[in-house]
Amino acid sequence: MIGIIGYGRSGKAVARLIESLGNTPFISEINETISDIPYPNEVGCHSEELLKMDLLIASPGVALGTPILKKAREKGISIIGELEFASRYLKGKMVAITGTNGKTTTAVLTSKILSESNRFKRVLLGGNIYPGVPLSELVPMSNESTITVVEVSSFQLERIVDFRPNISAIININPDHLDRYKDFKDYRSAKLNILKNQTDSDYSILNLDDENLSSVNTRSKIFYFSMKEKADIYYNGKYVIGSDGMVAFSIDDLFFPGNIFIEDGMVASLVGKLLGLSWEEIKNGIRLFKGVEHRMEYVIKQEDLYVINNSMCTNPIAFSKSLEAFPHCCVIVGGRMKVDSVVPIIEAICERATCVILLGESSSLIERNLTKAGFERYKIASSMVDAVRIAKDSGNNKVMLSPGGSSFDLYKNFAERGNDFKKSVRAVYGG
């Protein structure tokens, strides 16, 4: 019998897939408010009933160190994730994309390029993308001619066994989720699992500029992208150039000005090229791409006023890149963050922000560090709508929500935070 630990979206999806394969899963859900589970189940605990299973599928949010998983491993019970299970039944070719930053935009852009080319009968998109279509939901839609683009997180990659994408891409690896992993090495190892089962008939796309990707073990054929030097695809300061010397795309083809999405575009372009597209087809898809909700998303775009929702920004590197792309703005910062995350955030603020509005759990921490740095142009908000009012009153015609920390101090997730920001903007600015 198969046990599923966690009955969120991925848990429900894999349960339906298991049922379609002629089996009945057992559900173990810790949240006591979950009800109406149409399978044998337990709610409010993860009991030793799970130790009677032949296979356990653990949701991404269930850490490897969870006591019941330790006991299961001691008994020799196989523990995998929804991604691993679904990939065993997915048909066609699979493109898997990961990275600390940029993976959502890259996955959606890749899907857009492939779909707009009209070269493929069906292009599917799913995985870790919020609100997400678990890979299990895509299995029934797949056939031998399908291309499936899937965004994968380190949490998902922890539990792979045979997961093997035809094309994998790692955009970057930077310290993140260190509350889950014992150290950065552990986190990096999880990310590199995307390459684990690839063979010499598969392809991997890696960032030549990322020192954390300078030595990786893979049997796949590696293609590199770079912002700094010549590679299989690279940026020369104005254009992105392919290994054949042809222009892949210009930064003017991207939906947002500046350099912030060039790496995403290079990865998506390489995927397209490896699947047989022309540069013109790739460029067309890039031009038609309008971005991803909550990632440098224009809420207001007028000649004299720009308001951007970048709620997906949850770490210092993403924060710094956001201010680099949208400098001299009034930026709303805050959320749940670690002490060592604050220093690079303060540096970016001092270098590029006009004024700062602090919101949420980390407000006092950031305030202390701003004061130390001699930055005085900040205010503390009591709510999101208060933050937007303060931003409007500042008179700055460039406003951005770019928290730099997770949303869990005030919200369920970054999407709820971004939606609250957009609602507040409409209330304060009108429209």
C-alpha positions as CSV (number, residue, x, y, z in Angstrom):
1,M,0.0,0.0,0.0
2,I,1.1,3.6,-0.7
3,G,1.0,6.2,2.1
4,I,0.9,9.9,1.3
5,I,2.1,12.3,4.0
6,G,0.5,15.7,3.6
7,Y,-2.8,16.3,1.8
8,G,-2.2,19.7,0.2
9,R,-2.3,20.3,-3.5
10,S,0.5,17.9,-4.4
11,G,-0.8,15.3,-2.0
12,K,-4.3,15.4,-3.5
13,A,-2.9,15.3,-7.0
14,V,-0.7,12.2,-6.4
15,A,-3.6,10.5,-4.6
16,R,-5.8,10.9,-7.7
17,L,-3.0,9.6,-9.9
18,I,-2.6,6.5,-7.6
19,E,-6.3,5.9,-7.7
20,S,-6.3,6.1,-11.5
21,L,-3.6,3.4,-11.5
22,G,-5.9,1.1,-9.7
23,N,-4.6,1.6,-6.1
24,T,-6.0,3.2,-3.0
25,P,-3.6,5.4,-1.0
26,F,-3.5,6.0,2.7
27,I,-3.5,9.7,3.7
28,S,-1.7,11.0,6.8
29,E,-2.4,14.7,7.4
30,I,-1.2,16.6,10.4
31,N,-3.6,19.5,10.0
32,E,-6.7,18.7,12.0
33,T,-8.9,21.1,10.0
34,I,-8.6,19.0,6.9
35,S,-11.7,16.9,6.3
36,D,-13.6,15.1,3.5
37,I,-10.6,13.0,2.5
38,P,-12.1,10.3,0.2
39,Y,-9.4,7.7,1.1
40,P,-8.4,5.8,4.2
41,N,-6.7,8.4,6.4
42,E,-5.6,9.7,9.7
43,V,-5.8,13.4,10.6
44,G,-3.9,15.3,13.3
45,C,-0.8,13.0,13.5
46,H,1.6,10.9,11.5
47,S,1.2,7.6,13.3
48,E,3.0,4.3,13.0
49,E,0.3,3.2,10.7
50,L,2.6,4.7,8.0
51,L,5.2,2.0,8.9
52,K,2.9,-0.6,7.4
53,M,3.2,1.0,3.9
54,D,5.3,-0.4,1.1
55,L,6.0,3.1,-0.2
56,L,5.7,6.6,1.3
57,I,5.2,9.8,-0.7
58,A,6.0,12.8,1.4
59,S,4.9,16.3,0.5
60,P,7.7,18.9,-0.1
61,G,6.9,20.7,3.2
62,V,7.6,17.5,5.3
63,A,11.3,17.7,6.3
64,L,13.5,14.6,5.9
65,G,14.2,14.7,9.6
66,T,10.5,14.2,10.6
67,P,10.4,11.4,13.2
68,I,8.1,9.1,11.3
69,L,10.3,9.4,8.2
70,K,13.4,8.4,10.3
71,K,11.5,5.3,11.6
72,A,10.4,4.5,8.0
73,R,14.0,4.6,6.8
74,E,15.1,2.4,9.6
75,K,12.5,-0.1,8.5
76,G,13.7,0.1,4.9
77,I,10.6,1.7,3.6
78,S,11.1,3.7,0.4
79,I,10.4,7.4,0.8
80,I,9.9,9.5,-2.3
81,G,8.1,12.7,-3.3
82,E,5.2,13.5,-5.6
83,L,7.7,14.7,-8.3
84,E,9.5,11.4,-8.4
85,F,6.3,9.3,-8.4
86,A,4.6,11.3,-11.2
87,S,7.8,11.4,-13.4
88,R,7.6,7.6,-13.6
89,Y,4.3,7.8,-15.5
90,L,4.9,11.0,-17.5
91,K,5.1,10.6,-21.2
92,G,7.1,12.6,-23.7
93,K,10.1,14.9,-23.0
94,M,10.6,16.7,-19.8
95,V,12.5,20.0,-19.2
96,A,13.2,20.6,-15.5
97,I,14.3,24.0,-14.2
98,T,15.7,24.9,-10.8
99,G,17.7,27.6,-9.1
100,T,17.6,29.8,-6.0
101,N,16.3,32.7,-7.9
102,G,14.5,33.0,-11.3
103,K,13.2,29.5,-11.8
104,T,9.5,30.5,-12.0
105,T,10.1,33.2,-14.6
106,T,12.4,30.9,-16.6
107,A,9.9,28.0,-16.6
108,V,7.0,30.1,-17.7
109,L,9.1,31.9,-20.3
110,T,10.4,28.5,-21.6
111,S,6.8,27.2,-21.9
112,K,5.8,30.4,-23.7
113,I,8.6,30.1,-26.3
114,L,7.8,26.5,-27.0
115,S,4.1,27.0,-27.2
116,E,4.3,30.1,-29.5
117,S,6.5,28.2,-31.9
118,N,3.6,25.9,-32.8
119,R,6.2,23.1,-33.3
120,F,4.9,20.9,-30.6
121,K,1.4,19.4,-30.4
122,R,1.2,19.9,-26.6
123,V,3.4,21.9,-24.1
124,L,2.6,21.4,-20.4
125,L,3.8,23.6,-17.5
126,G,3.8,22.6,-13.9
127,G,5.7,21.8,-10.8
128,N,6.7,24.2,-8.0
129,I,5.2,27.3,-9.8
130,Y,2.6,29.0,-7.5
131,P,-0.3,28.2,-7.3
132,G,1.1,25.3,-9.1
133,V,0.0,22.3,-11.1
134,P,1.6,19.3,-9.6
135,L,3.3,17.0,-12.1
136,S,0.8,14.3,-11.1
137,E,-2.0,16.4,-12.7
138,L,-0.1,16.6,-15.9
139,V,0.5,12.8,-16.3
140,P,-3.0,12.1,-17.8
141,M,-2.5,14.9,-20.3
142,S,0.9,13.7,-21.5
143,N,1.7,11.6,-24.5
144,E,4.8,10.7,-26.5
145,S,4.8,14.0,-28.3
146,T,4.3,16.2,-25.2
147,I,6.9,18.6,-23.9
148,T,6.5,19.1,-20.2
149,V,8.3,22.1,-18.5
150,V,8.5,21.7,-14.8
151,E,9.9,24.0,-12.1
152,V,11.5,22.0,-9.3
153,S,12.6,23.1,-5.8
154,S,15.3,21.8,-3.6
155,F,12.6,20.3,-1.3
156,Q,11.3,18.3,-4.3
157,L,14.8,17.2,-5.4
158,E,15.6,15.8,-1.9
159,R,13.5,12.8,-2.6
160,I,14.3,11.8,-6.2
161,V,15.4,8.3,-7.0
162,D,15.0,7.8,-10.8
163,F,13.8,11.3,-11.8
164,R,15.5,12.1,-15.1
165,P,14.7,15.1,-17.2
166,N,15.7,15.2,-20.9
167,I,16.9,18.8,-20.3
168,S,17.8,20.2,-16.9
169,A,18.7,23.7,-16.0
170,I,20.2,25.3,-12.9
171,I,20.0,29.1,-13.1
172,N,22.0,29.7,-9.9
173,I,22.7,28.4,-6.4
174,N,22.9,30.8,-3.5
175,P,22.4,30.2,0.2
176,D,18.7,29.8,1.0
177,H,16.4,27.6,3.1
178,L,19.1,27.2,5.7
179,D,16.4,26.7,8.3
180,R,15.8,23.4,6.6
181,Y,19.3,22.3,5.6
182,K,22.2,21.8,8.0
183,D,24.4,24.0,5.8
184,F,24.8,25.4,2.3
185,K,26.6,22.3,1.1
186,D,23.5,20.3,2.0
187,Y,21.3,22.7,0.1
188,R,23.6,22.7,-2.9
189,S,23.6,18.9,-3.0
190,A,19.8,18.9,-3.1
191,K,19.8,21.3,-6.1
192,L,22.4,19.2,-7.9
193,N,20.2,16.1,-7.6
194,I,18.5,17.4,-10.8
195,L,21.6,16.1,-12.7
196,K,21.8,12.8,-10.8
197,N,20.2,10.4,-13.3
198,Q,20.9,12.1,-16.6
199,T,22.8,10.2,-19.2
200,D,24.9,11.2,-22.2
201,S,21.8,11.4,-24.3
202,D,20.4,14.2,-22.0
203,Y,21.3,17.9,-21.7
204,S,22.0,20.2,-18.8
205,I,22.2,24.0,-18.8
206,L,24.4,25.7,-16.2
207,N,25.5,29.2,-15.2
208,L,29.2,29.7,-16.1
209,D,29.3,32.7,-13.8
210,D,28.2,30.8,-10.7
211,E,31.2,29.5,-8.7
212,N,28.8,27.1,-7.0
213,L,28.3,25.4,-10.3
214,S,32.0,25.3,-11.4
215,S,32.5,21.7,-10.6
216,V,29.5,19.4,-11.0
217,N,29.3,15.7,-11.8
218,T,27.0,14.8,-14.6
219,R,27.0,12.5,-17.6
220,S,24.8,14.9,-19.6
221,K,26.0,17.2,-22.3
222,I,26.6,20.6,-20.6
223,F,25.6,23.9,-22.2
224,Y,26.7,27.1,-20.5
225,F,25.2,30.6,-20.3
226,S,27.1,33.7,-19.1
227,M,26.7,37.4,-18.5
228,K,30.5,37.9,-18.4
229,E,32.2,35.8,-21.1
230,K,31.7,33.9,-24.3
231,A,29.7,30.7,-23.8
232,D,27.1,28.6,-25.6
233,I,24.9,31.6,-25.1
234,Y,26.1,34.9,-23.6
235,Y,25.4,38.6,-23.1
236,N,27.7,41.1,-24.8
237,G,26.4,44.2,-23.2
238,K,23.6,44.8,-25.7
239,Y,22.6,41.6,-27.3
240,V,22.4,37.9,-26.3
241,I,24.6,35.9,-28.7
242,G,24.4,32.2,-29.5
243,S,27.4,29.9,-30.1
244,D,26.8,30.3,-33.8
245,G,27.4,34.1,-33.5
246,M,23.8,34.9,-34.2
247,V,21.7,37.3,-32.1
248,A,19.3,35.3,-29.9
249,F,17.5,38.4,-28.5
250,S,18.0,41.9,-27.4
251,I,17.3,43.2,-23.9
252,D,14.7,45.4,-25.5
253,D,12.8,42.2,-26.4
254,L,12.3,41.4,-22.6
255,F,9.1,42.6,-20.8
256,F,11.1,44.5,-18.2
257,P,14.0,46.9,-18.9
258,G,17.5,46.3,-17.7
259,N,19.5,43.1,-17.0
260,I,17.3,41.4,-14.4
261,F,15.7,38.8,-16.7
262,I,18.6,38.2,-19.2
263,E,19.8,35.0,-17.5
264,D,16.2,33.7,-17.5
265,G,16.0,34.5,-21.2
266,M,19.3,32.8,-22.0
267,V,18.2,29.6,-20.3
268,A,14.8,29.5,-22.0
269,S,16.5,30.2,-25.3
270,L,19.0,27.3,-24.9
271,V,16.1,25.0,-24.1
272,G,14.4,26.2,-27.3
273,K,17.5,25.7,-29.4
274,L,18.1,22.2,-28.0
275,L,14.5,21.3,-29.0
276,G,15.1,22.5,-32.5
277,L,13.7,26.1,-32.6
278,S,15.2,28.9,-34.7
279,W,16.4,32.1,-33.1
280,E,13.5,33.9,-34.7
281,E,11.0,31.6,-33.1
282,I,12.7,32.0,-29.8
283,K,12.8,35.8,-30.1
284,N,9.1,35.8,-31.0
285,G,8.2,33.9,-27.8
286,I,10.3,36.3,-25.7
287,R,8.6,39.3,-27.1
288,L,5.2,37.8,-26.4
289,F,6.1,37.0,-22.8
290,K,4.5,39.5,-20.3
291,G,6.1,38.3,-17.1
292,V,4.9,36.4,-14.0
293,E,2.5,37.6,-11.3
294,H,4.3,38.9,-8.2
295,R,7.7,39.1,-10.0
296,M,8.5,42.7,-11.1
297,E,4.8,43.0,-12.0
298,Y,3.6,46.4,-13.0
299,V,0.5,47.4,-10.9
300,I,0.6,50.9,-12.3
301,K,2.5,51.9,-15.4
302,Q,2.0,55.5,-16.4
303,E,4.2,58.2,-17.8
304,D,4.6,59.8,-14.4
305,L,4.0,56.8,-12.0
306,Y,5.3,53.3,-11.8
307,V,4.2,50.9,-9.0
308,I,5.7,47.4,-9.0
309,N,4.7,44.2,-7.1
310,N,7.7,42.1,-6.5
311,S,6.4,40.0,-3.6
312,M,8.2,36.9,-4.9
313,C,11.5,38.6,-3.7
314,T,12.3,36.6,-0.6
315,N,16.1,36.7,-0.2
316,P,18.9,39.3,-0.4
317,I,20.2,38.4,-3.8
318,A,16.8,38.8,-5.4
319,F,16.3,42.1,-3.5
320,S,19.6,43.5,-4.7
321,K,18.8,42.6,-8.3
322,S,15.4,44.1,-8.0
323,L,16.8,47.5,-6.9
324,E,19.4,47.3,-9.6
325,A,16.6,46.9,-12.2
326,F,14.4,49.6,-10.5
327,P,16.6,52.1,-8.7
328,H,15.8,55.4,-7.0
329,C,12.4,54.1,-5.9
330,C,10.5,54.1,-2.6
331,V,10.8,50.4,-1.6
332,I,8.6,48.5,0.8
333,V,10.8,46.0,2.7
334,G,10.3,43.4,5.4
335,G,9.0,40.0,6.2
336,R,10.6,37.1,8.0
337,M,14.4,37.1,7.5
338,K,17.6,36.0,9.2
339,V,20.0,38.4,10.8
340,D,22.7,37.6,8.3
341,S,20.3,38.5,5.4
342,V,20.1,42.1,6.6
343,V,23.6,43.3,5.7
344,P,23.3,42.8,1.9
345,I,19.8,44.3,2.0
346,I,21.1,47.4,3.8
347,E,23.9,47.7,1.3
348,A,21.5,47.6,-1.7
349,I,19.2,50.2,0.0
350,C,22.0,52.6,0.7
351,E,23.3,52.3,-2.9
352,R,20.0,52.4,-4.8
353,A,16.9,53.3,-2.8
354,T,15.4,56.8,-2.4
355,C,13.4,55.9,0.6
356,V,12.3,52.8,2.5
357,I,9.1,51.7,4.2
358,L,9.5,48.9,6.8
359,L,6.7,46.4,7.3
360,G,6.4,43.3,9.4
361,E,8.5,41.1,11.7
362,S,11.9,42.3,10.6
363,S,11.1,46.1,10.8
364,S,13.1,46.8,14.0
365,L,16.1,44.7,12.8
366,I,16.3,46.6,9.5
367,E,15.7,49.9,11.3
368,R,18.7,49.3,13.6
369,N,20.9,48.5,10.7
370,L,19.7,51.4,8.6
371,T,20.5,53.7,11.5
372,K,24.0,52.2,11.8
373,A,24.5,52.8,8.1
374,G,23.4,56.4,8.4
375,F,20.4,56.0,6.2
376,E,17.6,58.1,7.6
377,R,15.0,58.1,4.8
378,Y,12.7,55.4,6.2
379,K,9.4,55.0,8.0
380,I,7.7,52.0,9.7
381,A,4.2,51.0,8.5
382,S,1.5,49.3,10.5
383,S,-0.1,47.4,7.6
384,M,0.3,47.0,3.9
385,V,-2.3,49.7,3.1
386,D,-0.4,52.0,5.5
387,A,2.8,51.3,3.7
388,V,1.3,52.2,0.4
389,R,-0.1,55.4,1.8
390,I,3.3,56.4,3.1
391,A,4.8,55.6,-0.3
392,K,2.3,57.8,-2.0
393,D,2.8,60.6,0.5
394,S,6.6,60.5,-0.2
395,G,5.9,62.0,-3.6
396,N,8.2,59.4,-5.3
397,N,6.8,58.4,-8.7
398,K,8.5,55.0,-8.4
399,V,7.2,52.6,-5.8
400,M,8.1,48.9,-5.3
401,L,7.1,46.1,-2.9
402,S,10.3,44.1,-2.8
403,P,10.3,42.5,0.7
404,G,13.6,40.6,0.7
405,G,12.2,38.2,3.3
406,S,9.5,35.5,3.4
407,S,5.9,36.3,3.9
408,F,5.1,34.0,6.8
409,D,5.2,36.8,9.4
410,L,1.9,38.3,8.1
411,Y,0.7,36.1,5.2
412,K,0.2,32.5,4.1
413,N,2.5,33.0,1.2
414,F,4.1,35.5,-1.2
415,A,1.0,35.5,-3.4
416,E,-1.3,36.6,-0.6
417,R,1.2,39.3,0.3
418,G,1.4,40.5,-3.3
419,N,-2.4,40.5,-3.7
420,D,-2.7,42.6,-0.5
421,F,-0.3,45.0,-2.0
422,K,-2.2,45.3,-5.3
423,K,-5.5,45.7,-3.4
424,S,-3.9,48.5,-1.3
425,V,-2.5,50.2,-4.3
426,R,-6.0,50.3,-5.9
427,A,-7.4,51.7,-2.6
428,V,-4.8,54.4,-2.2
429,Y,-4.0,55.4,-5.8
430,G,-7.5,54.6,-7.2
431,G,-8.4,52.4,-10.1
